[in-house]
Amino acid sequence: MRLLIVDDGRYIVEYLKHLLEWSKFEIGDVQTTTNPLEAKQILENIPVDILITDIRMPEMSGVDLLK
């Protein structure tokens, strides 16, 4: 499975990326970005199974990203 973590805080993204041993949950690919516009491009081009996103971000909210 593929996981995408999106937050405008670099330290938060890195913390979440290393918080768990994602492979225990059968997640083999963990991608991160601090840019919601980049996240939108990733979501349009690569199938993502799980999305963890901040709600309040510059340029685009996490809710808008989900839409």
N, C-alpha and C positions, 0 to 999 in steps of 0.2 A: 504494500500500500504506500501511497505518497501523502506526505503531510506538508502543508504550507503554513508558516508562521509569519504574521504580518503585524508589525507595531512600529510606530515612528521612533521609538527608543531603541537604540542599538543594543544597549546592555540588557534590556528586557528580552529582546529577540534571542540573544546569545544565552541568557539564563534559561529560557524555555527550551531552547534547542538541546541544552545539556542537562536539563532537570531530570529527565527520565532516560532509561535505556529503551529507546523507542523500538528496537528490534524485538523486545519481549512482547510487544503488541502487534507484531508482524508488520511493522512500518519500516521499510527498507530505505526509503528516500525522504530525507527531511530537508526542505528548502526554506530559506528565510529571506525576508526583504524588509527594509524600513520605509519603502516607498509604495504607497497604495496604488499608484498608477502602474508601477512595474508589476505589482501583484495582480492587477487586472489583466495585464498582458499574459502573465504566466497562466492564469485561470482560463484564458481564451485559447491558449495553445497547447497546454499540457493537462491531461486529466489529473485532478487532485481529489483524493478520497476524504481528507480531513482538512478543514481550514480553521486555524486559531487566529483571530484578529482582534485588534483594539477597535473600540467603537469610535472614539474621538481621535482623528488624525487630520493633519493638514491635507488639502487638496480633495480628499474624499473620505467619507466616514466608512467605518466597517460595515454598517448597514447598507450603504450604497454599493459597496464592494460585493456584498452577498447578492444583491439584485442582479 
